[in-house]
Amino acid sequence: MRTVLVYAVACFQLSMVFSQETIPLDTVHWDIDARAHVFEPFKGKDAIYLQAGSMSLKNVDFLNGTIEYDIYMTGNRGFPGIYFRVNGNNAEQFYVRPHQSGNPDANQAVALFNGITPWQFYFGPKYSFTYTYPVDQWMHVKIVVHEDKAQVFLDNSEKPNLSWNLFHDAKSGGLSFTGGLNTGVHLANFTIKNDEHEIKDFSPGTREPIEGAIQQWQISDKFEEKLLDNPTSISEVIDARKWNETIVLEEGVAANISRKIELRGDIPGNTVFAKININSRKDATRLFEFGYSDRVVVLLNGKPIYRGNNGFRSRDYRYLGTIGLFDSVYLKLKKGENTLLLAVSENFGGWLVTGRFPNSDGIKIQ
């Protein structure tokens, strides 16, 4: 009974801290999982130096509110930011890219889907904004969250720098802050105000949909990519699959495989088949334009006809691997039913698929 009472008092004290003042930087309030961390005074603030890792608030259940903290900007390459409404391997996310200061992708609003952050899908002015960061100075970050909406304000801006619609259903969860890469970052002045969550001047960005994009795909269970290396045994790989999930087109652009399949779970594998059935009135050749991330093998009626790589830096050192209709293949369709499979393999950045037929005369997607 005493243990339960002490825990309840501790949770109450933490909730009071979150709603009223800066959260202390100590291991009482934070779980830290990083290569290195140091609590230290830095450039006029009580700070934590966090290298290649994260720090999570203990005993917090965040749904709506205002999250604020300071980050010391150096310009070093990294992706420091915040995960909020953390539930297992799913969360909402915002982070900055200090090394992209002044560029359109200086930051990123995105989410975690079964352990994958699909920034290769959710990119552009709808999810990022141009910003020139201060160098060797503290920068204030404020994020306001209410139900299905969020806004970010940098350096005490009165107007939101970015407004966006959140990716998951509104569900309370944890809070976690991430550090930089090898160089690390200094963070300070964390406050959480659960009673302040007013959204102002909400004006999310827009995105141009892909005209005629395929609306949904059936997807298989996971398997190892190396099973595709031998063309003579691919039919066995196909026959061994289970088909229990369907993914749908989002934003008129692509379908997100990681909404349904966990990449780094207990079951080995990094590849699924995305499938559509095509009914053709007659024998015909049709151009199929498609996009994927990260790698693909295209099979028509069980036979491989194309292999490609669209992964991060796969084509040059600046190549991002974002999703789009960057590949195409001519499909030799037979009269009647045809099965098109895209074996999509993933490393990181987004497990994605999309496609369309520019000329769909005489064919029907089922």
Secondary structure, 3 states (H helix, E strand, C coil): CHHHHHHHHHHHHHHHHHHHCCCCCCCCCEEEEEEEEEEEEECCEEEEEEEEEEEEECCCCECCEEEEEEEEECCCCCCCEEEEEEECCEEEEEEECHHHCCCCCCEEEEEEECCECCCCCCCCCCCCCCCCCCCCEEEEEEEEEECCEEEEEECCCCCCCEEEECCCCCCCEEEEEECECCCCEEEEEEEEECCCCCCCCCCCCCCCCCCCCCCEEEECCCECHHHHCCHHHHHHHHHCCCCCEEEEEECCCEEEHHHCCCCCCCCCCCEEEEEEEEEECCCEEEEEEEEEECEEEEEECCEEEEEEECCCCCCCCCCCCCCCCCEEEEEEECCEEEEEEEEEECCCCCCEEEEECCCCCCEEEC
